[in-house]
Amino acid sequence: MARQLSVIGFDADDTLWHNERVFQMTQAHFADLLAEYTAPETLMDRLLAAEKRNLGHYGFGVKGFTLSMIETAIDVTDGKVAAPVIAEIMEAGREMLRHPVELLPHARDAVVAARETHAIVLITKGDLLDQERKLAQSGLGDLFHAVEIVSDKTPQTYRDIFARHGNGAENGLMIGNSMRSDVLPMIDAGGWGVFVPHGDEWELEKAPAPEPGKRYHALDDLSGLARLIAEIDGD
C-alpha cells in the first residue's frame, strides 16, 4: 500500500533547538536597563505591541526584535533614553546572534528517523543569515533534503513548498511548536499538522488548538514522531 506521506516538514526554532528562552533572557536584561522608567510588565506589553506593529516591516527574528526594543525604549522614556542604553540594547541583539545552538531532546533522532523513510524539509521563518548560522551550528544541516527560510508561514506557503518537494500538502506533514505558524496553516493547506509544545512560547505564536481530527496530532516531545509517522502511513 502506498504511503500517505511523501514529505515531512520540520520547524526549527523551539522545535529542534532552543530559541525563545534566548529572547526571554534578553527581555529580562532590557527590563533592567529601563527599570527607572517603567515596570517590567508595562515594558513587556509595550515591547510586544511594537513587535506586532513591526512584523510587516522587519519580519521575524533578532534584528527586528532589537529594533523593536530600541523603539520601545524611546517610547517609554519620551525620547530621553541615553545613548549608552541604546548601545547596550544593540549589543544585546548582537549577543543573541552569537548565542550557541542547543538541540532539544530527541531532535536529532527524530530527524534521522524521518529521513530514513521520507524526504525531509526544514521550514523556518526569520532572518536568513541567523537561521543559516543556527542550522550550521546545529549539526543537522546535512540531514535535510531541502531548507526553506520563509518570511511567514501561510497555507499558500505550505502548498508551494510541499508541491515543490513532494506531491502536495495533502501528502505532507508539518511538525512544530507553534500552533499559529506550524499547525493551523498546514492543516488549512490540506496536510497534517503536528504540535510539539516547547514550554516557552512567544505570545504572537499562540492560537487555540483545532478540533481533534485525523489531520491534527499533538505529541509531548519528538520521541513519538517516528511512531506517529508510521501510524499515518499505515506501516
C-alpha beads as a LAMMPS data file, in Angstrom:
LAMMPS data file: protein, C-alpha beads

235 atoms
234 bonds

1 atom types
1 bond types

-500.0 500.0 xlo xhi
-500.0 500.0 ylo yhi
-500.0 500.0 zlo zhi

Masses

1 110.0

Atoms # bond

1 1 1 0.000 0.000 0.000
2 1 1 1.320 3.442 -0.917
3 1 1 2.388 5.705 1.907
4 1 1 0.093 8.570 2.891
5 1 1 3.055 10.905 3.373
6 1 1 5.697 11.930 0.865
7 1 1 7.402 14.793 2.706
8 1 1 7.973 15.603 6.388
9 1 1 8.459 19.255 7.288
10 1 1 10.253 20.360 10.443
11 1 1 10.117 23.757 12.090
12 1 1 13.458 24.863 13.542
13 1 1 13.293 27.338 16.454
14 1 1 11.954 25.734 19.648
15 1 1 11.163 22.539 17.737
16 1 1 14.692 21.311 17.019
17 1 1 16.676 23.756 19.160
18 1 1 16.084 26.292 21.919
19 1 1 15.303 29.832 20.807
20 1 1 12.579 31.609 22.793
21 1 1 14.491 31.414 26.076
22 1 1 17.272 33.495 24.496
23 1 1 14.676 36.162 23.744
24 1 1 13.353 35.917 27.306
25 1 1 16.831 36.377 28.789
26 1 1 17.334 39.450 26.613
27 1 1 13.945 40.839 27.626
28 1 1 14.937 40.498 31.303
29 1 1 18.125 42.482 30.608
30 1 1 16.072 45.051 28.677
31 1 1 13.742 45.441 31.666
32 1 1 16.744 46.079 33.921
33 1 1 18.022 48.773 31.576
34 1 1 14.671 50.615 31.624
35 1 1 13.753 49.895 35.266
36 1 1 13.826 53.562 36.303
37 1 1 11.220 54.448 33.684
38 1 1 8.549 51.765 33.868
39 1 1 7.555 48.472 35.478
40 1 1 8.679 45.280 33.718
41 1 1 5.112 44.184 32.958
42 1 1 4.282 47.506 31.290
43 1 1 7.535 47.461 29.360
44 1 1 6.885 43.953 28.045
45 1 1 3.385 44.943 26.938
46 1 1 4.809 47.935 25.055
47 1 1 7.544 45.796 23.520
48 1 1 5.070 43.162 22.360
49 1 1 2.912 45.868 20.773
50 1 1 5.976 47.242 18.965
51 1 1 6.942 43.770 17.725
52 1 1 3.433 43.210 16.406
53 1 1 3.447 46.598 14.635
54 1 1 6.844 45.987 13.124
55 1 1 6.435 42.450 11.803
56 1 1 5.324 43.747 8.429
57 1 1 8.397 45.989 8.222
58 1 1 11.195 43.936 9.770
59 1 1 9.870 40.381 9.689
60 1 1 10.643 37.719 12.289
61 1 1 13.977 37.362 14.034
62 1 1 16.604 39.002 16.203
63 1 1 17.168 42.104 14.087
64 1 1 13.517 43.101 14.099
65 1 1 13.326 42.326 17.819
66 1 1 16.333 44.578 18.510
67 1 1 14.798 47.441 16.546
68 1 1 11.539 46.980 18.453
69 1 1 13.449 47.170 21.764
70 1 1 15.073 50.429 20.670
71 1 1 11.713 51.852 19.566
72 1 1 10.146 50.829 22.884
73 1 1 12.996 52.379 24.866
74 1 1 12.492 55.680 23.055
75 1 1 8.748 55.445 23.573
76 1 1 8.681 54.700 27.322
77 1 1 11.294 57.359 28.099
78 1 1 9.599 60.033 25.962
79 1 1 12.758 60.254 23.885
80 1 1 15.063 60.681 26.884
81 1 1 16.775 57.286 26.690
82 1 1 20.541 57.718 26.945
83 1 1 22.836 56.753 24.074
84 1 1 24.731 54.206 26.234
85 1 1 21.441 52.388 26.873
86 1 1 20.764 52.237 23.132
87 1 1 24.280 50.917 22.641
88 1 1 23.695 48.233 25.262
89 1 1 20.432 47.186 23.599
90 1 1 22.266 46.851 20.294
91 1 1 24.973 44.771 21.944
92 1 1 22.293 42.539 23.492
93 1 1 20.970 41.931 19.988
94 1 1 24.440 41.032 18.728
95 1 1 24.871 38.672 21.657
96 1 1 21.654 36.911 20.673
97 1 1 23.104 36.380 17.200
98 1 1 26.224 34.853 18.765
99 1 1 24.356 32.576 21.156
100 1 1 25.276 28.893 20.751
101 1 1 22.689 26.461 19.431
102 1 1 21.414 23.820 21.858
103 1 1 19.383 20.955 20.425
104 1 1 16.176 19.910 22.127
105 1 1 15.822 16.338 23.434
106 1 1 15.211 13.714 20.716
107 1 1 15.666 16.295 17.925
108 1 1 18.493 14.584 16.071
109 1 1 16.994 11.102 16.450
110 1 1 13.643 12.330 15.126
111 1 1 15.218 13.945 12.062
112 1 1 17.386 10.902 11.326
113 1 1 14.427 8.516 11.666
114 1 1 12.201 10.622 9.388
115 1 1 14.957 10.834 6.775
116 1 1 15.191 7.056 6.583
117 1 1 11.672 6.770 5.192
118 1 1 10.737 10.166 3.717
119 1 1 12.039 13.334 2.137
120 1 1 12.500 15.880 4.913
121 1 1 12.458 19.661 4.623
122 1 1 13.368 22.289 7.208
123 1 1 10.809 25.092 7.039
124 1 1 11.650 28.083 9.184
125 1 1 10.983 31.797 9.215
126 1 1 13.209 34.597 10.371
127 1 1 16.394 36.349 9.372
128 1 1 18.199 34.470 6.601
129 1 1 21.753 34.792 7.960
130 1 1 20.779 33.934 11.529
131 1 1 18.753 30.892 10.525
132 1 1 21.584 29.661 8.311
133 1 1 24.028 30.141 11.220
134 1 1 21.849 28.174 13.627
135 1 1 21.317 25.364 11.143
136 1 1 25.054 25.080 10.532
137 1 1 25.834 25.049 14.260
138 1 1 23.087 22.509 14.972
139 1 1 24.866 19.765 13.044
140 1 1 21.564 18.863 11.374
141 1 1 22.021 20.739 8.104
142 1 1 23.311 17.818 6.045
143 1 1 20.351 15.642 7.046
144 1 1 17.693 17.693 5.279
145 1 1 16.892 17.202 1.632
146 1 1 15.934 20.886 1.392
147 1 1 15.818 24.027 3.535
148 1 1 13.162 26.723 3.133
149 1 1 13.617 30.022 5.006
150 1 1 10.415 32.000 4.558
151 1 1 9.098 35.407 5.601
152 1 1 5.923 33.891 7.082
153 1 1 4.100 30.574 7.214
154 1 1 0.725 30.659 5.499
155 1 1 -1.392 27.936 3.877
156 1 1 -0.092 29.044 0.471
157 1 1 3.499 28.872 1.726
158 1 1 2.941 25.238 2.652
159 1 1 1.135 24.431 -0.587
160 1 1 4.066 25.797 -2.566
161 1 1 6.777 24.081 -0.514
162 1 1 5.146 20.665 -0.384
163 1 1 4.354 20.813 -4.094
164 1 1 7.968 21.719 -4.808
165 1 1 9.475 18.924 -2.746
166 1 1 6.754 16.270 -2.855
167 1 1 3.328 15.695 -4.328
168 1 1 1.403 18.365 -2.473
169 1 1 0.477 19.488 1.023
170 1 1 -2.247 16.840 1.228
171 1 1 0.564 14.265 1.358
172 1 1 2.762 16.271 3.706
173 1 1 3.208 16.564 7.455
174 1 1 4.498 19.625 9.309
175 1 1 5.754 19.409 12.868
176 1 1 6.449 22.365 15.120
177 1 1 5.913 24.134 18.404
178 1 1 3.761 26.967 17.050
179 1 1 0.052 26.374 16.697
180 1 1 -0.305 29.600 14.712
181 1 1 2.545 29.043 12.263
182 1 1 3.294 25.328 12.082
183 1 1 -0.016 23.557 12.657
184 1 1 -3.078 25.579 11.654
185 1 1 -1.905 26.839 8.247
186 1 1 -0.604 23.387 7.322
187 1 1 -3.982 21.842 8.117
188 1 1 -5.672 24.643 6.156
189 1 1 -3.411 23.722 3.230
190 1 1 -4.757 20.169 3.385
191 1 1 -1.884 18.482 5.198
192 1 1 -1.144 17.030 8.606
193 1 1 -0.138 19.361 11.456
194 1 1 1.715 18.008 14.494
195 1 1 2.092 20.168 17.599
196 1 1 5.010 19.613 19.969
197 1 1 4.878 22.192 22.783
198 1 1 8.144 23.752 23.866
199 1 1 7.022 25.407 27.078
200 1 1 8.436 28.840 26.266
201 1 1 6.148 30.255 23.604
202 1 1 6.133 33.732 22.086
203 1 1 2.789 35.404 22.680
204 1 1 2.315 36.152 18.991
205 1 1 2.630 32.458 18.087
206 1 1 -0.188 31.293 20.339
207 1 1 -3.521 30.146 18.931
208 1 1 -6.295 27.764 20.012
209 1 1 -5.818 24.145 19.006
210 1 1 -8.128 22.841 16.276
211 1 1 -10.830 20.313 16.943
212 1 1 -9.399 16.796 17.256
213 1 1 -9.280 15.159 13.879
214 1 1 -7.276 12.821 11.727
215 1 1 -5.076 15.634 10.391
216 1 1 -4.171 17.175 13.758
217 1 1 -1.946 15.473 16.294
218 1 1 -0.116 16.572 19.435
219 1 1 2.997 14.953 20.906
220 1 1 4.656 15.505 24.257
221 1 1 8.064 15.557 22.572
222 1 1 9.837 14.450 19.414
223 1 1 10.429 10.912 20.685
224 1 1 6.941 9.965 19.493
225 1 1 7.288 11.314 15.955
226 1 1 8.564 8.170 14.209
227 1 1 5.700 6.131 15.644
228 1 1 3.134 8.742 14.575
229 1 1 4.514 8.875 11.032
230 1 1 4.299 5.080 10.795
231 1 1 0.696 5.156 12.030
232 1 1 -0.319 7.757 9.454
233 1 1 1.413 5.800 6.693
234 1 1 -0.286 2.614 7.809
235 1 1 3.012 0.813 8.424

Bonds

1 1 1 2
2 1 2 3
3 1 3 4
4 1 4 5
5 1 5 6
6 1 6 7
7 1 7 8
8 1 8 9
9 1 9 10
10 1 10 11
11 1 11 12
12 1 12 13
13 1 13 14
14 1 14 15
15 1 15 16
16 1 16 17
17 1 17 18
18 1 18 19
19 1 19 20
20 1 20 21
21 1 21 22
22 1 22 23
23 1 23 24
24 1 24 25
25 1 25 26
26 1 26 27
27 1 27 28
28 1 28 29
29 1 29 30
30 1 30 31
31 1 31 32
32 1 32 33
33 1 33 34
34 1 34 35
35 1 35 36
36 1 36 37
37 1 37 38
38 1 38 39
39 1 39 40
40 1 40 41
41 1 41 42
42 1 42 43
43 1 43 44
44 1 44 45
45 1 45 46
46 1 46 47
47 1 47 48
48 1 48 49
49 1 49 50
50 1 50 51
51 1 51 52
52 1 52 53
53 1 53 54
54 1 54 55
55 1 55 56
56 1 56 57
57 1 57 58
58 1 58 59
59 1 59 60
60 1 60 61
61 1 61 62
62 1 62 63
63 1 63 64
64 1 64 65
65 1 65 66
66 1 66 67
67 1 67 68
68 1 68 69
69 1 69 70
70 1 70 71
71 1 71 72
72 1 72 73
73 1 73 74
74 1 74 75
75 1 75 76
76 1 76 77
77 1 77 78
78 1 78 79
79 1 79 80
80 1 80 81
81 1 81 82
82 1 82 83
83 1 83 84
84 1 84 85
85 1 85 86
86 1 86 87
87 1 87 88
88 1 88 89
89 1 89 90
90 1 90 91
91 1 91 92
92 1 92 93
93 1 93 94
94 1 94 95
95 1 95 96
96 1 96 97
97 1 97 98
98 1 98 99
99 1 99 100
100 1 100 101
101 1 101 102
102 1 102 103
103 1 103 104
104 1 104 105
105 1 105 106
106 1 106 107
107 1 107 108
108 1 108 109
109 1 109 110
110 1 110 111
111 1 111 112
112 1 112 113
113 1 113 114
114 1 114 115
115 1 115 116
116 1 116 117
117 1 117 118
118 1 118 119
119 1 119 120
120 1 120 121
121 1 121 122
122 1 122 123
123 1 123 124
124 1 124 125
125 1 125 126
126 1 126 127
127 1 127 128
128 1 128 129
129 1 129 130
130 1 130 131
131 1 131 132
132 1 132 133
133 1 133 134
134 1 134 135
135 1 135 136
136 1 136 137
137 1 137 138
138 1 138 139
139 1 139 140
140 1 140 141
141 1 141 142
142 1 142 143
143 1 143 144
144 1 144 145
145 1 145 146
146 1 146 147
147 1 147 148
148 1 148 149
149 1 149 150
150 1 150 151
151 1 151 152
152 1 152 153
153 1 153 154
154 1 154 155
155 1 155 156
156 1 156 157
157 1 157 158
158 1 158 159
159 1 159 160
160 1 160 161
161 1 161 162
162 1 162 163
163 1 163 164
164 1 164 165
165 1 165 166
166 1 166 167
167 1 167 168
168 1 168 169
169 1 169 170
170 1 170 171
171 1 171 172
172 1 172 173
173 1 173 174
174 1 174 175
175 1 175 176
176 1 176 177
177 1 177 178
178 1 178 179
179 1 179 180
180 1 180 181
181 1 181 182
182 1 182 183
183 1 183 184
184 1 184 185
185 1 185 186
186 1 186 187
187 1 187 188
188 1 188 189
189 1 189 190
190 1 190 191
191 1 191 192
192 1 192 193
193 1 193 194
194 1 194 195
195 1 195 196
196 1 196 197
197 1 197 198
198 1 198 199
199 1 199 200
200 1 200 201
201 1 201 202
202 1 202 203
203 1 203 204
204 1 204 205
205 1 205 206
206 1 206 207
207 1 207 208
208 1 208 209
209 1 209 210
210 1 210 211
211 1 211 212
212 1 212 213
213 1 213 214
214 1 214 215
215 1 215 216
216 1 216 217
217 1 217 218
218 1 218 219
219 1 219 220
220 1 220 221
221 1 221 222
222 1 222 223
223 1 223 224
224 1 224 225
225 1 225 226
226 1 226 227
227 1 227 228
228 1 228 229
229 1 229 230
230 1 230 231
231 1 231 232
232 1 232 233
233 1 233 234
234 1 234 235
